[in-house]
Amino acid sequence: MKKYEATIIFRDSLQDAEWDGAVDSVRAEIARQGGTLASCTRLGRREFARPMKKQTAGHYGFLAFELDGDKIPALLARLKLNENVFRIQVVNATGNEAPVPQPAESAEA
């Protein structure tokens, strides 16, 4: 399984008390596809730079999870059916780590 990161925008109509339920539905969908959710970070409500689909704001969340690569299209298709999810962007997190610089060896004369 590969590591993925997703930024999810939930609809602005989502109340603060409903946040956990919305994330649980996404977590359940990841589990249904055979993956595991590693972490979930709530980024809060933010205004959009311009209106999108008659929406002016949304509740942002950041998810880190593991899932087989061939299951991502099915996951995205299922999340499109979730009425609380406004937008989702999934990126491959494997190999995105910055290389660790090695200390230079000192040359002795």
N, C-alpha and C positions, 0 to 999 in steps of 0.2 A: 504494500500500500504506500502511496505517496502522500506527502504533506501538502496541504492546501491552505490558503488564507482567503477569506471571503469578507467583503464589505457589503453589508445589507442595509438598505434603507427601508424602514417600515413606514407605513402611511402615517400622516400627521394626525389622523383621527384616533390613533392608538393612544389609549390612556396610560398613565404611568403604572397603574395597577395591572394592566394587561401585558406589560413588557415580558414578564417571566413566561406567561402562557404562549406568547408569540415565539420566544426563543425555544421553548420546549417543543413547539410544533416543528421548528427547523431541526432541532436536535433529533426528534423522532424520525424525521425524513432522512437525515444522514444515517441513522442507525438502520432504517429500513433498507437502505442501499448497501449496508454492510460496513459502514464506516464508524469512526468514533470521534466525538467532539473533544478536543484537547482544552480549549479555553474560549471564553466569551467575554468581550469587553463592551460595555455600554458607553458610547461616545456622546450620547445626549441628542437633544433636538437642535436642528440647525436649519436655517433658512437657505433656500436654493438661490443661486445667483440669478436665475431666471425661472419663471414658471414652467413646469413640466407636467403635461397631461392634467392641467388645471389644478395642480398642487403647488404650493409655495414653500413648503417645509416638510421635513421628515425626521424620524428618529433613527439615528445611525447606530450600527453595531458592527463589531469586528469579531469574526470567528476564525479559529484555527482548528483544523480537523484533518483526519487521515481517511483516505478513501482510494479505491482503485480508480485509475485514470479513465477506464472505459465507462465508469458509472456517473461521471460528471454531467454529461448531457441529460441523462435520465433524472438526476437530481435537480438540475436547472428547470427541466420541464415540469417536474412536480411542484417546485417552489413557485413557478409562475401561476399555478392554480391556487396558491395560498393568497387569500384576499388581503391579508395584513402586509405581505411583502410587496413593496413598490418597485424596488430595483435591487439587483444583486450582481456583484462582480467577483468572480473566483479566479485566483491566480495560483500558479504552482509555487510553493514555498521551498521546494527541494532545490538546494544549490544557490539560493538567493543570499546566503550569508556572505558577508565581505571576507576576503582572504585575510588571514592573520599575518601581518608582516613579521618576517624572521629577523632577529637581531643580526647586524652585520658583523662578520668576523674581523677582529682587529688584526691588522698586518704588522708583524714585528720586524724591525730592521736588523 
